[in-house]
């Protein structure tokens, strides 16, 4: 309620208002023709600028058994400027379940998992009422996102091939297939075949060096028999489709594949070079052969028979062999290098090849046998060999981070002179290595059972199995490692959460004449708030530290303020401190909550004048030509007798309410929020109030206007006697749409405000 000093001031006010209207009537704002009373607001509209969502985040990483990871939820991409909305714990078979309040305008959240070893995953999820997500060990096939410039057939074509006739490729020209070509290539002496359409060719023999076959994205090439001469190159781009049955590669010929659909339909021997960045499937057996042979794989390479390697091989992707894998002595000076994943569904036999694994993974569904050759097997930087049985006849060297050889069945040393040398742990099913002795393990190498393995190798894209669990320090023993624990020496506390966000405030804005209507400038009492909560390793709330200050008092009434925990009994609160209560109309229990309440109620202050230090009846930060002032900051501490489930505590700002003019029974809540036990029920349905407690309708007028709103950021309220709808040009559209239009109406965006109507510091 506003203070009217005299009839003259009333006349002056009318004049100012009329002048203001006349000055702004041509602005063309959306609300210039409406007042608050003229809005047609849906009866079920909550007037909320925020919404509650339920969040369940699980962690399905078996290697993390017994360890807690940290879950964080952000309102934007963590790599950019954004806010942390909530932090909690999750572990294997122990999800993080919480509720959170977010701006209605927010359409997506970012989830982040940080495991005890410090590795992290992030994902974006769309906002919905019930969000569920499971972080998993990265087990998918490696996908490569290469920025490769792709050719097409729109230019650089000398001749176009189509139909079913025969053709020769010569003269260094480029022959393009843009439609369908089912003919024959009778001679190829020089030049390029570029396939952008569909080419089905029975036989191609390239008789000269330096020729090229190019299959562009969207192109289809099927060849029954292909002969590639020296230095000939076949390149298949990302969305190309290639199928080859009969095949021969001369030394120094090359295949470069970016496609996810490159298939050899029969067994092949490769004498040339293969660079695979996509998916390459070989329907039969495969042999990498000769001094000119070489495989560089950064994608998925799948021989569906056996795979014999007699030439240099470097694997940065996934090689999956449906039968056995033999790593023979590489012709020339080449080495088999495995930096990612090699799997054979039968035996893996390492013969004469020099094998170097760098953070790589090699898995056999049967036997891994290291045959007796002078060439070396080196495992470095958390590499892993896994098999059912293991036979060792040569030295194994370790380097860098500790590597593991995991054997679920029998492990045998056939040559007692051979050593496992360096940081390598051999983990077998029963902890034995037949034929070995203590001298077999030197320079940090060791033998253990799988169940007692001390090494930890995490699940990654390359290693879908992993072993062990990380053991970072956990000084307080609460299950949250010190590197993720904000209270590493306090087992009762683990995380700090803020609402709306750290160092940010939301606002509550009230009209105080309920059950009568006010002037809807929504500045009779404006309170800024921030809630800091402390949770433990089990995601239960230990204590809450709210901070409040009064930013505006545009009324002569002396109003108090408090909030209710709608689902907590008063006895749940251990103690409350930091409030401002100087009068005698509030009665507190020994634990600091209000007496005679069914739910826990915290009174923040009983009279705003005591916080603003303004003489009761005077306005505070709402009028022009009056200096801006600061109120006291009230920093409360609410400690729970026992830690509480976040779902029971609810989400900030909980159920806040204004106490009108020192009358304890007269409460003004946000729309449809239930009053406390001390509210005067007889006032509902009187004056302009249209509450119906039997249906859960509270604090709305007959045309559904509220007496209070909650903003998820600081509210830039309007000047004294200026309706909020005149300062915020999208407010009316938001209200009449039931919140679906302009849910961000309060932001300072172009066309959203009439700045002249909004309070500025004097």
C-alpha positions in Angstrom: 0.0 0.0 0.0 1.3 3.4 -0.9 1.6 6.4 1.3 -0.6 9.3 0.1 0.6 12.4 1.9 -2.0 14.9 0.7 -4.7 15.7 -1.9 -2.1 17.8 -3.6 0.2 14.9 -4.0 -2.7 12.9 -5.4 -3.4 15.5 -8.0 0.3 15.8 -8.8 0.5 12.0 -9.1 -2.5 11.9 -11.5 -0.8 14.6 -13.6 2.5 12.8 -13.7 0.8 9.5 -14.7 -1.2 11.2 -17.4 1.9 12.9 -18.7 3.8 9.6 -18.6 1.0 7.9 -20.6 0.9 10.7 -23.2 4.7 10.5 -23.6 4.8 6.8 -24.1 1.5 6.1 -25.9 3.3 6.0 -29.3 6.0 3.5 -28.4 4.0 0.7 -29.9 4.7 -1.7 -27.0 2.7 -4.9 -26.8 1.1 -3.9 -23.5 0.4 -0.2 -24.2 -3.3 -0.9 -24.6 -3.6 -3.1 -21.5 -3.4 -2.8 -17.7 -2.9 -5.8 -15.4 -6.6 -6.0 -14.8 -7.3 -6.4 -18.5 -5.1 -9.5 -18.9 -6.8 -12.7 -19.7 -4.7 -15.2 -17.8 -5.3 -19.0 -17.8 -6.7 -20.1 -14.4 -4.0 -22.8 -14.0 -1.0 -20.4 -14.7 1.5 -20.6 -11.9 3.3 -17.3 -12.7 6.6 -19.2 -12.4 9.7 -18.1 -14.2 11.3 -21.4 -13.1 10.3 -25.1 -13.0 11.3 -28.1 -11.0 12.7 -31.1 -12.8 13.6 -34.5 -11.4 17.1 -35.8 -12.3 18.5 -39.3 -12.1 22.1 -39.8 -13.3 23.6 -43.3 -13.1 27.2 -44.5 -13.7 27.5 -47.9 -15.5 31.2 -48.4 -15.3 32.0 -51.7 -13.6 35.7 -50.7 -13.0 34.4 -47.9 -10.7 32.7 -50.4 -8.3 33.0 -49.1 -4.7 34.1 -45.6 -5.7 32.0 -42.5 -5.9 32.2 -40.2 -8.9 31.1 -36.5 -9.0 28.1 -35.5 -11.0 27.7 -31.8 -12.0 24.8 -30.2 -13.8 25.4 -27.0 -15.8 23.0 -24.5 -17.5 25.3 -24.3 -20.5 28.3 -25.9 -22.1 31.0 -26.3 -19.3 33.6 -25.1 -21.8 32.0 -21.7 -21.9 30.8 -19.3 -19.3 28.0 -21.1 -17.5 26.7 -21.9 -14.0 26.8 -25.1 -11.9 23.3 -25.9 -10.9 23.9 -28.9 -8.7 26.7 -31.2 -7.6 26.3 -34.7 -6.2 27.7 -38.3 -6.0 27.1 -41.3 -8.2 28.7 -44.7 -8.3 28.2 -48.1 -9.8 24.6 -49.2 -9.0 24.3 -46.0 -6.9 22.7 -43.2 -9.0 22.6 -39.5 -8.2 18.9 -38.7 -7.7 17.9 -35.1 -7.0 15.5 -32.3 -7.9 16.5 -28.9 -9.2 14.8 -25.7 -10.1 15.8 -24.1 -13.4 14.6 -21.2 -15.5 11.6 -22.1 -17.5 13.4 -20.6 -20.6 16.2 -23.1 -20.2 15.8 -25.9 -22.8 18.8 -28.1 -22.2 21.2 -29.1 -19.5 24.8 -30.3 -19.6 25.8 -33.2 -17.4 29.3 -33.9 -16.4 30.8 -37.1 -14.8 34.2 -36.9 -13.2 35.6 -40.2 -12.0 38.0 -40.7 -9.1 40.9 -40.9 -11.5 40.1 -37.4 -12.8 38.7 -38.4 -16.2 35.5 -36.8 -17.2 32.6 -37.2 -19.7 30.0 -34.6 -20.7 26.7 -34.8 -22.4 23.8 -32.5 -23.2 20.2 -33.5 -22.4 17.0 -31.8 -23.3 15.0 -30.4 -20.4 11.9 -32.4 -19.4 10.1 -33.1 -16.1 12.0 -36.4 -15.4 15.5 -36.5 -16.8 17.3 -39.8 -16.7 20.8 -40.5 -18.0 23.4 -43.2 -17.6 27.1 -42.5 -18.1 28.8 -45.6 -19.5 32.4 -46.7 -20.2 33.2 -45.5 -23.7 32.8 -48.8 -25.7 31.7 -47.7 -29.1 33.7 -48.2 -32.2 36.1 -45.4 -32.8 34.7 -42.7 -35.1 36.9 -40.3 -36.9 35.8 -36.8 -37.6 38.4 -35.8 -40.3 38.1 -32.5 -42.1 38.7 -34.0 -45.5 38.1 -31.9 -48.6 35.9 -34.1 -50.8 35.8 -33.9 -54.6 32.6 -34.1 -56.6 31.6 -34.4 -60.3 30.4 -30.9 -60.8 33.7 -29.9 -62.2 37.0 -31.4 -63.4 35.2 -34.0 -65.6 36.5 -34.5 -69.1 34.3 -37.4 -70.1 31.0 -38.7 -68.6 30.4 -42.5 -68.6 26.9 -43.9 -68.6 24.8 -46.8 -69.9 26.2 -50.3 -70.6 28.8 -49.7 -73.3 32.5 -50.2 -73.0 35.1 -47.5 -72.3 38.8 -46.9 -72.2 40.5 -44.6 -69.7 43.5 -42.9 -71.2 45.2 -39.6 -72.0 45.3 -38.6 -68.3 41.7 -37.5 -68.5 39.0 -37.7 -65.7 36.1 -40.0 -66.5 33.0 -39.3 -64.3 30.0 -41.5 -63.5 27.2 -39.2 -62.5 24.3 -41.5 -63.3 24.4 -45.2 -63.9 27.2 -47.1 -65.6 27.1 -50.9 -66.1 29.6 -51.2 -68.9 33.2 -52.5 -69.1 36.5 -50.8 -68.8 38.5 -52.5 -71.7 41.7 -50.6 -71.2 43.2 -48.3 -68.7 46.5 -46.7 -69.5 46.3 -43.3 -67.7 43.8 -41.1 -66.1 41.2 -41.1 -63.3 37.8 -42.7 -62.8 35.5 -40.6 -60.5 32.3 -42.2 -59.3 29.6 -39.9 -58.1 26.7 -42.0 -59.2 26.4 -45.8 -59.5 29.1 -47.9 -61.4 28.8 -51.7 -61.6 31.9 -52.9 -63.5 32.8 -56.6 -64.1 36.6 -56.2 -64.5 39.2 -53.4 -64.2 42.8 -53.9 -64.9 45.0 -50.8 -64.5 48.0 -51.2 -66.8 50.0 -48.1 -65.8 51.2 -46.3 -62.7 49.8 -43.1 -61.3 46.1 -43.9 -62.0 43.3 -43.1 -59.6 39.8 -44.4 -58.7 37.8 -41.9 -56.7 34.4 -42.7 -55.1 32.8 -39.5 -53.8 30.2 -39.3 -51.0 27.0 -40.7 -52.3 28.8 -42.8 -55.0 28.4 -46.5 -55.4 31.2 -48.7 -56.9 30.9 -52.4 -57.4 33.7 -54.4 -59.1 33.9 -58.1 -59.6 37.6 -58.1 -60.2 40.1 -55.3 -59.7 43.8 -55.3 -60.5 45.8 -52.2 -59.2 49.2 -51.6 -60.6 52.0 -49.9 -58.8 51.3 -46.4 -57.4 47.6 -46.6 -58.3 45.3 -45.2 -55.6 41.7 -46.0 -54.8 40.1 -43.4 -52.5 36.6 -43.8 -51.0 35.1 -40.8 -49.2 32.8 -40.6 -46.2 29.4 -41.5 -47.6 30.7 -43.7 -50.5 29.8 -47.3 -51.0 32.4 -49.8 -52.3 32.1 -53.5 -53.0 35.0 -55.5 -54.5 35.1 -59.3 -55.1 38.3 -60.3 -56.9 41.3 -58.1 -56.0 45.0 -57.7 -56.5 47.3 -54.9 -55.2 50.7 -54.4 -56.6 53.5 -53.2 -54.4 53.2 -49.4 -53.7 49.5 -49.3 -54.7 47.3 -47.7 -52.2 43.7 -47.7 -50.8 42.5 -44.7 -48.7 39.2 -45.3 -47.1 37.0 -42.7 -45.3 33.8 -44.6 -46.0 31.7 -46.5 -43.5 30.7 -49.0 -46.2 33.8 -50.5 -47.9 33.5 -54.3 -48.3 35.8 -56.9 -49.8 33.6 -59.9 -50.7 36.2 -62.6 -50.8 39.6 -63.5 -49.2 42.4 -61.1 -50.1 46.2 -60.7 -49.9 47.3 -57.1 -49.7 50.7 -56.2 -51.2 50.2 -52.5 -51.1 49.2 -49.9 -48.6 45.9 -49.5 -46.8 44.9 -46.3 -44.9 41.6 -46.9 -43.3 39.8 -44.1 -41.5 36.3 -45.5 -41.9 34.7 -49.0 -41.7 36.4 -51.7 -43.8 35.0 -55.3 -43.8 36.7 -58.3 -45.4 34.2 -61.1 -45.8 36.9 -63.8 -45.9 40.5 -64.4 -44.8 43.0 -61.6 -45.1 46.8 -61.4 -45.4 48.9 -58.3 -45.2 51.9 -59.3 -47.3 55.2 -58.3 -48.8 57.8 -55.6 -48.4 55.4 -53.1 -49.9 52.4 -54.0 -47.7 51.4 -51.7 -44.9 48.2 -51.1 -42.9 47.5 -47.9 -41.1 44.1 -48.1 -39.3 42.4 -45.3 -37.5 38.8 -46.6 -38.1 37.2 -50.1 -37.9 39.0 -52.9 -39.8 37.1 -56.3 -39.7 38.5 -59.4 -41.3 35.8 -62.0 -40.9 38.1 -64.9 -41.4 41.7 -65.1 -40.1 44.1 -62.2 -40.4 47.8 -62.9 -41.0 50.1 -59.9 -40.6 53.4 -60.1 -42.5 54.0 -56.4 -42.9 54.1 -53.2 -40.8 50.9 -52.3 -39.1 49.9 -49.3 -37.0 46.5 -49.4 -35.3 45.0 -46.3 -33.8 41.5 -47.6 -34.2 39.8 -50.9 -33.9 40.8 -54.2 -35.6 38.3 -57.0 -34.9 39.2 -60.4 -36.4 36.4 -63.1 -36.4 38.9 -65.9 -36.4 42.6 -66.0 -35.4 45.2 -63.3 -35.6 48.8 -64.1 -36.4 51.5 -61.5 -36.1 54.3 -63.0 -38.1 57.7 -61.5 -38.8 57.2 -58.3 -40.7 59.0 -58.2 -44.0 61.4 -55.3 -44.0 62.0 -53.4 -40.8 58.4 -52.8 -39.8 56.8 -53.3 -36.4 53.2 -54.0 -35.3 52.2 -51.0 -33.3 48.9 -51.1 -31.4 47.8 -47.8 -29.9 44.1 -48.7 -29.5 42.1 -52.0 -29.8 42.9 -55.3 -31.4 40.4 -58.2 -30.8 40.5 -61.8 -32.1 37.6 -64.2 -31.5 40.1 -67.1 -31.7 43.8 -67.3 -30.8 46.3 -64.5 -31.0 49.8 -65.8 -31.9 52.7 -63.5 -31.9 55.5 -65.1 -34.0 58.4 -63.0 -35.3 56.7 -59.6 -35.2 58.0 -56.9 -33.0 55.0 -55.8 -31.0 54.8 -52.4 -29.4 51.6 -51.4 -27.5 51.2 -47.9 -26.2 48.1 -47.5 -24.1 46.7 -50.2 -26.4 44.4 -53.2 -25.8 44.7 -56.7 -27.2 42.1 -59.3 -26.5 41.8 -63.0 -27.5 38.7 -65.0 -26.8 41.1 -68.0 -26.6 44.9 -68.2 -26.3 47.5 -65.5 -26.4 50.8 -67.1 -27.3 54.1 -65.2 -27.5 56.4 -67.5 -29.5 60.1 -67.7 -29.1 61.7 -65.1 -31.3 64.4 -62.5 -30.6 62.0 -59.7 -31.5 60.5 -57.9 -28.5 57.0 -57.4 -27.0 56.8 -54.1 -25.3 53.8 -52.9 -23.2 53.9 -49.3 -22.1 51.6 -46.7 -20.6 48.7 -48.8 -19.3 48.5 -51.2 -22.1 46.6 -54.4 -21.6 46.6 -58.0 -23.1 43.6 -60.1 -22.2 43.0 -63.8 -22.9 41.6 -67.1 -21.6 45.0 -68.7 -21.6 48.5 -67.3 -21.9 51.8 -68.9 -23.1 55.0 -67.0 -22.9 58.3 -67.9 -24.6 59.9 -64.5 -25.0 60.7 -61.5 -22.9 58.0 -58.9 -22.2 59.2 -55.4 -21.5 57.2 -52.7 -19.6 57.7 -48.9 -19.7 55.8 -45.9 -18.5 52.5 -46.4 -16.6 51.9 -49.9 -15.4 50.5 -52.4 -17.9 48.5 -55.6 -17.3 48.4 -59.1 -18.8 45.0 -60.5 -17.7 44.5 -64.3 -18.0 41.2 -65.8 -16.9 42.5 -69.4 -17.2 46.0 -71.1 -17.3 49.2 -69.1 -17.7 52.4 -70.9 -18.6 56.1 -69.9 -19.0 57.7 -72.3 -21.4 61.2 -70.8 -21.2 62.4 -70.1 -17.7 65.1 -67.7 -19.0 62.5 -65.3 -20.2 61.5 -62.3 -18.0 58.7 -59.9 -17.5 60.8 -56.8 -17.1 59.4 -53.4 -15.9 56.0 -52.1 -14.8 53.8 -55.0 -15.9 51.4 -56.9 -13.7 50.4 -60.5 -14.8 47.0 -61.1 -13.3 45.7 -64.7 -13.5 42.6 -66.3 -12.3 44.3 -68.2 -9.5 47.4 -66.0 -9.1 49.8 -68.6 -10.5 52.1 -68.7 -13.5 53.2 -72.2 -14.2 57.0 -72.6 -14.8 57.9 -69.2 -13.4 59.8 -68.2 -10.3 60.4 -65.1 -8.4 63.2 -64.2 -10.7 60.8 -64.1 -13.7 59.5 -60.8 -12.5 62.1 -58.0 -12.4 62.3 -54.2 -12.2 58.8 -53.7 -10.8 57.0 -56.6 -12.6 54.7 -58.7 -10.4 52.2 -61.6 -10.3 48.8 -61.4 -8.8 45.3 -63.0 -9.0 42.7 -61.0 -10.9 40.7 -60.4 -7.7 43.8 -58.9 -6.0 45.2 -57.0 -8.9 46.7 -53.8 -7.8 46.9 -52.1 -11.2 44.2 -49.8 -12.4 43.4 -49.3 -16.1 40.2 -47.4 -16.8 37.6 -48.3 -19.4 38.2 -46.1 -22.5 37.2 -46.0 -26.1 40.1 -48.3 -26.9 39.9 -50.5 -23.8 36.3 -51.6 -23.2 37.4 -54.0 -20.4 39.8 -52.2 -18.0 40.9 -53.6 -14.7 40.9 -52.6 -11.1 39.7 -49.5 -9.4 41.4 -46.2 -8.8 42.5 -45.6 -5.4 42.9 -41.8 -4.9 43.2 -40.6 -1.4 39.9 -40.3 0.6 41.1 -38.7 3.8 37.7 -38.6 5.6 36.6 -42.1 4.3 33.2 -40.9 3.0 33.7 -42.6 -0.4 34.3 -39.3 -2.3 38.0 -39.0 -3.1 39.8 -35.9 -1.9 40.1 -34.5 -5.5 36.3 -34.4 -5.8 35.4 -33.6 -2.2 34.9 -30.0 -1.2 35.3 -31.1 2.4 38.1 -33.7 2.2 38.6 -33.8 5.9 34.9 -33.9 7.0 33.0 -37.1 6.4 29.7 -35.4 7.1 30.0 -33.0 4.2 31.1 -33.4 0.5 29.6 -30.8 -1.8 28.5 -27.2 -1.9 25.5 -26.2 -4.1 24.0 -22.7 -4.7 20.7 -21.4 -6.0 20.3 -19.7 -8.4 24.1 -20.0 -8.7 27.3 -19.1 -7.0 27.5 -15.3 -6.4 24.1 -14.8 -8.1 20.8 -13.8 -6.6 17.1 -14.3 -7.4 14.3 -12.0 -6.4 10.9 -12.2 -4.7 8.6 -9.3 -5.5 5.3 -8.7 -3.5 2.2 -6.6 -3.5 1.2 -6.2 0.1 -2.5 -5.3 0.2 -3.9 -8.8 0.0 -6.7 -9.8 0.1 -7.3 -6.4 -1.7 -5.5 -5.7 -5.0 -2.6 -3.3 -5.1 -1.2 -1.2 -7.9 0.9 -4.0 -9.4 4.2 -2.3 -9.5 5.4 -5.4 -7.6 7.7 -3.4 -5.4 6.0 -3.2 -2.1 8.7 -5.6 -0.9 11.5 -6.9 -3.1 13.9 -9.4 -1.5 17.0 -10.8 -3.2 18.1 -14.2 -2.1 20.8 -16.8 -2.6 20.7 -20.3 -1.0 23.9 -22.2 -0.3 23.4 -25.8 0.7 25.8 -28.4 1.9 25.3 -32.1 1.0 27.1 -35.3 2.0 28.5 -38.2 0.0 25.0 -39.7 -0.1 23.5 -36.5 -1.6 21.6 -35.7 1.6 21.3 -32.1 2.7 23.3 -31.3 5.9 22.7 -27.6 6.2 21.6 -24.6 4.3 23.0 -21.0 4.4 20.5 -18.6 2.9 21.5 -15.0 2.3 18.8 -12.3 2.0 18.7 -8.6 1.6 15.8 -6.1 1.0 16.2 -4.2 -2.2 13.0 -2.2 -2.2 10.1 -1.3 0.0 7.4 0.6 -1.9 4.8 0.6 0.9 4.1 2.2 4.3 3.2 -1.2 5.9 5.7 -2.9 8.2 6.1 -6.3 6.7 7.9 -9.5 7.8 9.2 -12.3 5.7 9.8 -16.1 6.1 9.6 -19.4 4.2 8.3 -22.8 4.8 9.7 -26.3 4.1 6.5 -27.9 2.9 7.6 -31.5 3.5 9.6 -31.2 6.7 8.5 -31.4 10.3 9.8 -28.7 12.7 11.8 -31.3 14.7 13.9 -32.1 11.6 15.6 -28.8 12.0 18.5 -28.9 14.5 19.1 -25.2 14.7 18.4 -21.9 12.9 20.5 -18.7 13.4 21.1 -15.4 11.7 17.5 -14.1 11.5 16.3 -10.6 12.6 13.4 -10.8 15.0 12.9 -7.8 17.3 9.2 -7.6 17.9 7.0 -9.9 20.0 4.5 -11.2 17.5 6.8 -14.1 16.4 7.2 -17.1 18.7 10.2 -19.4 18.1 11.0 -22.8 19.4 14.3 -23.7 21.0 15.7 -24.9 17.6 14.9 -21.5 15.9 11.9 -22.5 13.8 8.5 -21.0 14.4 6.2 -22.4 17.1 2.8 -24.0 16.5 3.5 -25.0 12.9 2.8 -28.3 11.2 5.8 -27.8 8.9 9.2 -26.3 9.5 8.9 -22.5 9.1 11.8 -20.1 9.2 11.2 -16.4 9.9 13.9 -14.3 8.3 12.8 -10.9 9.6 9.7 -9.7 11.4 9.9 -6.1 10.2 11.6 -4.9 7.0 12.2 -1.5 8.6 14.7 -3.1 11.0 16.7 -4.4 8.0 16.5 -1.3 5.9 17.0 1.1 8.8 14.3 3.3 7.3 11.7 4.9 9.5 8.5 2.8 9.3 6.1 4.3 6.7 8.9 5.6 4.4 9.7 4.1 1.1 13.0 2.4 0.2 14.6 2.5 -3.3 11.4 3.0 -5.3 11.1 6.7 -5.8 12.8 9.2 -8.1 15.2 11.8 -6.7 15.7 9.7 -3.5 19.2 8.3 -2.9 19.7 4.6 -3.2 20.3 2.7 0.1 21.6 -0.7 1.1 19.8 -3.0 3.6 21.5 -5.3 6.0 22.4 -8.7 4.6 20.9 -11.5 6.6 23.0 -14.7 6.5 21.1 -17.6 8.0 22.4 -21.0 9.0 19.8 -23.8 9.0 21.3 -27.0 10.3 19.4 -30.3 10.1 19.2 -32.6 13.1 20.0 -35.4 10.7 20.9 -35.2 6.9 17.7 -35.0 4.8 16.9 -36.3 1.4 17.0 -33.6 -1.2 13.5 -34.6 -2.3 12.1 -33.9 1.1 13.8 -30.6 1.6 12.6 -29.3 -1.8 14.1 -26.7 -4.0 14.9 -23.1 -3.1 13.4 -20.6 -2.5 11.0 -23.2 -1.0 7.7 -21.6 0.0 8.4 -17.9 0.8 5.8 -15.6 2.2 5.3 -12.0 3.3 3.7 -11.3 6.7 1.6 -8.2 6.3 1.9 -5.3 8.7 3.0 -7.2 11.8 -0.2 -9.3 11.6 1.0 -12.9 11.9 -2.1 -14.5 10.4 -2.0 -12.4 7.2 0.4 -14.2 4.9 1.0 -13.5 1.2 2.5 -16.4 -0.7 3.4 -17.1 -4.3 0.4 -18.2 -6.4 -1.0 -21.7 -5.4 1.5 -22.1 -2.6 0.0 -23.4 0.6 -0.2 -21.1 3.6 1.4 -22.1 7.0 -0.6 -23.4 10.0 -0.7 -19.9 11.4 -2.4 -18.3 8.4 -5.9 -16.8 9.0 -8.0 -19.1 6.8 -11.0 -16.8 7.1 -9.3 -14.3 4.8 -9.4 -16.6 1.8 -12.1 -15.6 -0.7 -12.5 -12.2 0.8 -11.8 -8.8 -0.9 -10.2 -9.5 -4.3 -8.9 -12.9 -3.3 -10.3 -15.9 -5.2 -8.6 -18.7 -3.3 -10.2 -22.1 -3.0 -8.3 -24.2 -0.5 -10.3 -27.3 -1.3 -8.9 -27.3 -4.8 -5.4 -26.0 -3.9 -6.0 -22.6 -5.4 -4.4 -19.8 -3.4 -3.4 -16.2 -3.7 -5.0 -15.3 -7.1 -7.7 -12.9 -8.1 -10.8 -13.8 -10.0 -8.9 -13.0 -13.2 -5.9 -15.0 -12.0 -3.6 -12.2 -11.0 -1.0 -12.9 -8.3 0.3 -11.0 -5.3 3.9 -12.2 -5.6 6.3 -13.4 -8.3 9.6 -15.2 -8.0 12.4 -14.3 -10.5 15.4 -16.5 -11.1 17.7 -13.5 -11.3 17.7 -10.0 -9.7 14.5 -8.2 -10.6 14.8 -4.8 -12.1 11.4 -3.6 -10.7 9.4 -0.6 -12.0 9.2 2.9 -10.4 6.6 3.6 -7.7 3.0 3.3 -9.1 4.2 2.0 -12.5 2.6 -1.4 -13.2 5.1 -4.1 -14.0 3.4 -4.6 -17.4 4.4 -1.1 -18.5 8.1 -1.7 -17.8 8.3 -5.2 -19.2 6.8 -5.3 -22.7 6.6 -9.0 -23.0 5.1 -9.6 -19.6 1.5 -9.5 -20.8 2.1 -12.0 -23.6 3.9 -14.3 -21.2 1.0 -14.2 -18.7 -1.8 -14.6 -21.3 0.0 -17.5 -22.9 0.3 -19.3 -19.6 4.0 -19.0 -19.7 4.6 -20.5 -23.1 5.5 -17.2 -24.8 8.5 -15.1 -23.7 9.4 -17.2 -20.7 12.5 -14.9 -20.5 10.4 -11.7 -20.4 12.5 -10.4 -17.5 15.7 -10.3 -19.4 17.2 -7.1 -20.7 16.8 -8.0 -24.4 16.0 -5.8 -27.4 12.4 -4.9 -27.4 11.7 -6.4 -24.0 11.7 -3.3 -21.8 10.7 0.3 -21.6 13.7 1.4 -19.6 12.1 4.7 -18.6 9.6 2.8 -16.5 12.2 0.7 -14.6 13.9 1.9 -11.4 17.5 3.0 -11.6 19.8 3.9 -8.8 19.5 7.6 -7.9 
